[in-house]
Amino acid sequence: MSAFRSFVVKETRHILRDRQTLAVLLALPFVMVLLFGSVLRTDVDGVRTVVVAPPGDALADDLARAVGATTALRLVAVRASEAEVEPLLRAGRADVALVIPTGFARRLAAGRAEVLILSDGINPSYAQTAASYVRAVVLGWAARGGASPVSLTVRMRFNPTLESAHLFVPGLLAFVLTLVSALMTAIALAREKERGTLEVLLVSPLRPVQIVVGKVAPYLALAFVNALTALGVAVAVFGVPVRGSLALLLLATLVFVLASLALGVLIATRVPDQRTAMMGVLLGLLLPTLALTGFIFPVASMPDWLQPVTRVVPATWYLLVARGVMLKGVGLAVLWQEMLVLTGMAAVLLLAASRALADRLR
């Protein structure tokens, strides 16, 4: 019994001495509950709404004001024609649009008023909720004014059949790339640190930058092959379209993989062993990729304090590009800001990883 007690005490002291692993293990439940407690929401608020109101129609203007007065909808623009709505939906600046036809007041008086609701169908649940909110506002407005019933038509853009695979598969692409790039790189480098083989490179003629490139290049090739495989499965098995430029999607994939690899190197240089590296990637990358990128939960539904945090996760920007290219068919003219941010992140992270590994090798 005394031997067992001594063994337990020894193991406890070993865990307590490993402060980094202990800190990660203690922080993990707090972060998971806080993170998922904040993003796991079924309510939808602040749906970005565009209203097409014909100029000079007082009733159309009154209906547009009614849309802007509700808390569930956030009126972001009022346009004069339906043609002006499509670019806003494609660029991701609006979630739903209410199209009021020309001569709305005359049609309403004749009892044959019709309005059209266009909803971004990439996230089926969110799209249906947004459309139902607009429908409720229109019907409530007509009832309050004593007008004749208004006929409503709902169309789902970019995902008319509301296939959930169209929402999740591009997100899975980002998750798989993070898993292969960051996790495998961090574990491999941490293993070399444990074995002491990383320090052997001190006596080699290679420069730190060359060492970083040599360590990262195999994982870059592996991740890119995995990306092509995942993309092929998405198209062939799940029927997810690639409506835009495949070259742009592959370029964004390459940049995102570089950013993920750099994060893996950074984590590996700051932790003592493989276990801590794995926990660091899980806590710092995989959980944010699942919860904070719009992969599962819409960013617009998250609390205001959490939404800025989503912008520091590289997968957030990659997912915007992937969905934009695959589902909306948009190109660099629309996605240039997302590509610029993603490229800037990759460059900064690669520089930081090179310096961190160079410091480790000195």
C-alpha positions as CSV (number, residue, x, y, z in Angstrom):
1,M,0.0,0.0,0.0
2,S,2.9,2.3,0.8
3,A,4.4,1.6,-2.6
4,F,1.1,2.5,-4.3
5,R,0.9,5.7,-2.2
6,S,4.4,6.7,-3.2
7,F,3.6,6.0,-6.9
8,V,0.5,8.2,-6.7
9,V,2.5,11.0,-5.0
10,K,5.2,10.8,-7.6
11,E,2.8,11.0,-10.5
12,T,1.0,13.9,-8.9
13,R,4.2,15.8,-8.5
14,H,5.2,15.0,-12.1
15,I,1.9,16.5,-13.3
16,L,2.3,19.6,-11.1
17,R,5.8,20.2,-12.3
18,D,4.6,20.2,-15.9
19,R,3.0,23.6,-15.6
20,Q,2.2,24.2,-19.3
21,T,0.2,20.9,-19.6
22,L,-1.5,21.6,-16.3
23,A,-2.4,25.1,-17.4
24,V,-3.9,23.8,-20.6
25,L,-5.9,21.0,-18.8
26,L,-7.3,23.5,-16.3
27,A,-8.2,26.1,-19.0
28,L,-9.8,23.6,-21.3
29,P,-13.2,23.1,-19.5
30,F,-13.5,26.9,-18.9
31,V,-12.8,27.7,-22.5
32,M,-15.1,25.0,-23.9
33,V,-18.0,26.0,-21.7
34,L,-17.6,29.7,-22.3
35,L,-17.1,29.2,-26.1
36,F,-19.8,26.8,-26.8
37,G,-22.2,28.3,-24.3
38,S,-21.9,31.6,-26.2
39,V,-22.2,30.2,-29.8
40,L,-24.8,27.4,-29.2
41,R,-27.9,29.5,-29.8
42,T,-31.1,28.8,-31.6
43,D,-32.3,32.4,-31.5
44,V,-31.5,34.6,-34.5
45,D,-31.1,38.4,-34.1
46,G,-30.0,41.2,-36.3
47,V,-30.6,39.5,-39.6
48,R,-29.1,41.8,-42.3
49,T,-32.0,42.8,-44.5
50,V,-32.3,44.7,-47.8
51,V,-35.6,46.1,-48.9
52,V,-36.4,46.9,-52.5
53,A,-39.0,49.8,-52.4
54,P,-40.1,51.5,-55.6
55,P,-39.5,55.2,-55.3
56,G,-42.6,57.3,-54.7
57,D,-44.7,54.5,-53.3
58,A,-45.8,55.6,-49.8
59,L,-47.0,52.2,-48.7
60,A,-43.8,50.5,-49.9
61,D,-41.8,53.1,-47.8
62,D,-44.0,52.4,-44.8
63,L,-43.4,48.7,-45.1
64,A,-39.6,49.3,-45.4
65,R,-39.8,51.3,-42.1
66,A,-41.7,48.4,-40.5
67,V,-38.9,46.1,-41.4
68,G,-36.3,48.5,-39.9
69,A,-38.3,48.8,-36.7
70,T,-38.1,45.2,-35.7
71,T,-35.2,44.0,-33.5
72,A,-34.9,40.6,-35.2
73,L,-34.1,42.3,-38.6
74,R,-31.4,44.9,-39.2
75,L,-32.1,47.0,-42.2
76,V,-28.8,47.5,-44.0
77,A,-30.0,49.0,-47.3
78,V,-33.0,50.2,-49.3
79,R,-32.7,49.8,-53.0
80,A,-34.8,50.8,-56.0
81,S,-34.6,47.6,-58.1
82,E,-34.2,43.9,-57.6
83,A,-31.1,43.9,-59.7
84,E,-29.2,45.8,-56.9
85,V,-30.0,43.0,-54.4
86,E,-28.0,40.1,-56.0
87,P,-24.6,41.7,-55.5
88,L,-25.3,42.3,-51.8
89,L,-26.3,38.7,-51.3
90,R,-23.3,37.4,-53.2
91,A,-20.9,39.6,-51.4
92,G,-22.3,38.4,-48.0
93,R,-23.4,41.9,-47.0
94,A,-27.0,40.9,-46.6
95,D,-28.8,37.7,-45.5
96,V,-32.3,38.3,-46.8
97,A,-34.1,40.7,-49.1
98,L,-37.7,41.9,-49.3
99,V,-38.6,42.8,-52.9
100,I,-41.7,45.1,-53.1
101,P,-43.0,45.3,-56.7
102,T,-43.7,48.5,-58.6
103,G,-47.3,49.7,-58.1
104,F,-47.5,48.1,-54.7
105,A,-50.1,50.5,-53.4
106,R,-52.3,50.0,-56.4
107,R,-52.0,46.2,-56.2
108,L,-52.7,46.2,-52.5
109,A,-55.9,48.2,-53.1
110,A,-57.0,45.7,-55.7
111,G,-56.3,42.8,-53.4
112,R,-53.6,41.2,-55.4
113,A,-50.4,42.5,-53.8
114,E,-47.4,40.2,-54.0
115,V,-43.9,40.5,-52.5
116,L,-40.8,38.4,-53.0
117,I,-38.4,37.3,-50.2
118,L,-34.9,36.3,-51.3
119,S,-32.8,34.5,-48.6
120,D,-29.2,33.4,-48.7
121,G,-29.7,29.6,-48.5
122,I,-26.1,28.6,-47.7
123,N,-27.1,28.0,-44.0
124,P,-30.5,26.4,-44.4
125,S,-31.7,26.8,-40.9
126,Y,-30.6,30.5,-40.7
127,A,-32.1,31.2,-44.1
128,Q,-35.5,29.8,-43.2
129,T,-35.6,31.6,-39.9
130,A,-34.6,34.9,-41.7
131,A,-37.3,34.4,-44.3
132,S,-39.9,33.6,-41.6
133,Y,-39.0,36.8,-39.7
134,V,-39.6,38.9,-42.9
135,R,-42.8,37.1,-43.6
136,A,-44.1,37.8,-40.1
137,V,-43.2,41.5,-40.4
138,V,-45.1,41.8,-43.8
139,L,-48.2,39.9,-42.6
140,G,-48.2,41.9,-39.3
141,W,-47.9,45.2,-41.2
142,A,-50.8,44.3,-43.5
143,A,-52.9,43.3,-40.6
144,R,-52.2,46.4,-38.6
145,G,-53.1,48.6,-41.6
146,G,-56.3,46.8,-42.4
147,A,-55.0,46.0,-45.8
148,S,-55.9,43.1,-47.9
149,P,-53.8,39.9,-47.5
150,V,-50.3,40.1,-49.1
151,S,-49.1,37.1,-51.1
152,L,-45.5,36.1,-50.3
153,T,-43.1,34.1,-52.4
154,V,-39.8,32.8,-50.9
155,R,-36.8,31.9,-52.9
156,M,-33.5,30.5,-51.5
157,R,-30.5,31.7,-53.3
158,F,-27.2,29.7,-53.8
159,N,-28.8,26.6,-52.2
160,P,-32.3,26.3,-53.5
161,T,-32.8,22.7,-52.2
162,L,-31.4,23.7,-48.7
163,E,-28.9,20.9,-48.7
164,S,-27.0,20.9,-45.4
165,A,-24.0,19.4,-47.1
166,H,-23.5,22.8,-48.9
167,L,-23.1,24.4,-45.5
168,F,-20.9,21.8,-43.8
169,V,-18.6,20.5,-46.5
170,P,-16.6,23.7,-47.1
171,G,-16.2,24.0,-43.3
172,L,-15.0,20.4,-43.1
173,L,-12.4,21.3,-45.7
174,A,-11.1,24.0,-43.4
175,F,-11.2,21.7,-40.4
176,V,-9.3,18.9,-42.2
177,L,-6.6,21.3,-43.4
178,T,-6.2,22.6,-39.9
179,L,-6.0,19.1,-38.5
180,V,-3.4,18.0,-41.0
181,S,-1.3,21.2,-41.2
182,A,-1.2,22.5,-37.6
183,L,-1.7,19.4,-35.5
184,M,0.7,17.1,-37.4
185,T,3.4,19.8,-37.6
186,A,3.1,20.7,-33.9
187,I,3.3,17.1,-32.8
188,A,6.2,16.2,-35.2
189,L,8.3,19.2,-34.1
190,A,7.5,18.6,-30.4
191,R,8.6,15.0,-30.8
192,E,11.9,16.1,-32.3
193,K,12.4,18.4,-29.3
194,E,11.7,15.6,-26.9
195,R,14.3,13.4,-28.7
196,G,16.8,16.2,-29.0
197,T,17.1,15.8,-32.8
198,L,16.0,19.4,-33.4
199,E,19.1,20.7,-31.6
200,V,21.3,18.6,-33.9
201,L,20.5,21.1,-36.6
202,L,22.5,23.7,-34.7
203,V,25.7,22.2,-36.2
204,S,24.3,22.0,-39.7
205,P,25.1,24.6,-42.4
206,L,21.5,25.3,-42.9
207,R,20.0,28.7,-42.1
208,P,16.9,28.9,-39.8
209,V,14.7,29.9,-42.7
210,Q,15.9,26.9,-44.7
211,I,15.2,24.7,-41.7
212,V,11.7,26.1,-41.4
213,V,11.0,25.5,-45.1
214,G,12.4,22.0,-44.9
215,K,10.3,21.1,-42.0
216,V,7.1,22.7,-43.4
217,A,7.4,21.6,-47.1
218,P,6.4,17.9,-46.7
219,Y,3.3,18.9,-44.6
220,L,2.5,21.6,-47.1
221,A,2.4,19.0,-49.9
222,L,0.5,16.5,-47.8
223,A,-2.1,19.1,-46.8
224,F,-2.5,20.2,-50.4
225,V,-3.1,16.6,-51.6
226,N,-5.6,16.2,-48.7
227,A,-7.4,19.4,-49.9
228,L,-7.7,18.0,-53.4
229,T,-9.0,14.7,-52.1
230,A,-11.6,16.4,-49.8
231,L,-12.7,18.7,-52.6
232,G,-13.1,15.7,-54.9
233,V,-15.2,13.9,-52.3
234,A,-17.3,17.1,-51.8
235,V,-18.1,17.4,-55.5
236,A,-18.4,13.7,-56.4
237,V,-20.2,12.3,-53.3
238,F,-22.1,15.2,-51.8
239,G,-22.8,17.2,-54.9
240,V,-21.3,20.4,-53.6
241,P,-20.8,22.7,-56.7
242,V,-17.7,24.8,-57.5
243,R,-19.4,27.6,-59.3
244,G,-16.5,30.0,-59.2
245,S,-12.8,29.9,-60.1
246,L,-11.1,26.6,-59.0
247,A,-7.7,28.4,-59.3
248,L,-8.8,31.0,-56.8
249,L,-10.1,28.3,-54.4
250,L,-6.8,26.4,-54.7
251,L,-4.8,29.6,-54.1
252,A,-6.8,30.3,-51.0
253,T,-6.3,26.8,-49.8
254,L,-2.5,27.1,-50.3
255,V,-2.4,30.3,-48.3
256,F,-4.6,28.9,-45.5
257,V,-2.4,25.8,-45.3
258,L,0.7,28.0,-44.9
259,A,-1.0,29.9,-42.1
260,S,-2.0,26.7,-40.3
261,L,1.5,25.2,-40.7
262,A,3.0,28.4,-39.2
263,L,0.7,28.2,-36.3
264,G,1.7,24.5,-35.7
265,V,5.4,25.6,-35.7
266,L,4.7,28.4,-33.3
267,I,2.9,26.1,-30.9
268,A,5.6,23.5,-31.1
269,T,8.3,26.0,-30.2
270,R,6.5,27.1,-27.1
271,V,5.6,23.7,-25.5
272,P,7.8,21.0,-23.9
273,D,6.3,17.8,-25.3
274,Q,3.9,16.2,-27.8
275,R,1.0,16.0,-25.3
276,T,1.1,19.7,-24.6
277,A,1.4,20.5,-28.3
278,M,-1.7,18.4,-29.1
279,M,-3.6,20.1,-26.3
280,G,-2.4,23.5,-27.5
281,V,-3.6,22.9,-31.1
282,L,-6.9,21.6,-29.8
283,L,-7.5,24.6,-27.6
284,G,-6.0,27.2,-29.8
285,L,-7.0,26.1,-33.3
286,L,-9.4,23.2,-33.6
287,L,-12.1,24.4,-31.2
288,P,-12.1,28.0,-32.7
289,T,-12.3,26.4,-36.2
290,L,-15.4,24.5,-35.1
291,A,-17.1,27.2,-33.1
292,L,-16.0,30.6,-34.3
293,T,-15.7,30.5,-38.1
294,G,-19.3,30.1,-39.2
295,F,-18.7,26.5,-39.9
296,I,-21.7,25.4,-37.8
297,F,-23.0,28.5,-36.0
298,P,-23.6,31.8,-37.9
299,V,-21.2,34.5,-36.8
300,A,-24.1,37.0,-37.0
301,S,-25.9,35.1,-34.2
302,M,-23.0,35.2,-31.8
303,P,-22.7,37.8,-29.0
304,D,-21.3,41.2,-29.9
305,W,-18.2,40.7,-27.8
306,L,-17.4,37.4,-29.5
307,Q,-17.8,38.5,-33.1
308,P,-14.5,40.4,-33.2
309,V,-12.7,37.3,-31.9
310,T,-13.8,35.3,-35.0
311,R,-11.9,37.7,-37.2
312,V,-8.5,36.6,-35.8
313,V,-9.1,33.0,-36.7
314,P,-7.6,32.3,-40.2
315,A,-10.2,29.6,-40.9
316,T,-12.9,32.3,-40.8
317,W,-11.5,34.1,-43.8
318,Y,-10.8,30.9,-45.7
319,L,-14.4,29.7,-45.1
320,L,-15.7,32.9,-46.6
321,V,-13.6,32.4,-49.7
322,A,-14.4,28.7,-50.0
323,R,-18.2,29.2,-49.7
324,G,-18.0,32.3,-51.9
325,V,-16.2,30.4,-54.7
326,M,-18.0,27.1,-54.4
327,L,-21.6,28.1,-53.7
328,K,-21.9,31.7,-54.9
329,G,-19.6,31.7,-57.8
330,V,-17.9,35.0,-56.9
331,G,-14.3,35.8,-57.8
332,L,-11.5,38.0,-56.6
333,A,-13.4,41.1,-57.4
334,V,-15.7,40.3,-54.4
335,L,-13.3,38.3,-52.3
336,W,-10.2,40.4,-52.5
337,Q,-10.5,41.7,-48.9
338,E,-10.8,38.2,-47.5
339,M,-7.8,37.0,-49.6
340,L,-5.8,40.0,-48.5
341,V,-6.5,39.4,-44.8
342,L,-5.7,35.7,-45.2
343,T,-2.5,36.4,-47.0
344,G,-1.5,38.9,-44.5
345,M,-2.1,36.5,-41.7
346,A,-0.1,33.8,-43.4
347,A,2.8,36.2,-43.9
348,V,2.9,37.4,-40.3
349,L,2.5,33.9,-38.9
350,L,5.3,32.5,-41.2
351,L,7.6,35.3,-40.1
352,A,6.8,34.7,-36.4
353,A,7.3,30.9,-36.8
354,S,10.6,31.4,-38.5
355,R,11.9,33.7,-35.8
356,A,10.6,31.4,-33.0
357,L,12.3,28.3,-34.5
358,A,15.4,30.3,-35.2
359,D,15.5,31.4,-31.5
360,R,15.0,27.8,-30.5
361,L,18.0,26.7,-32.7
362,R,20.4,29.4,-31.4
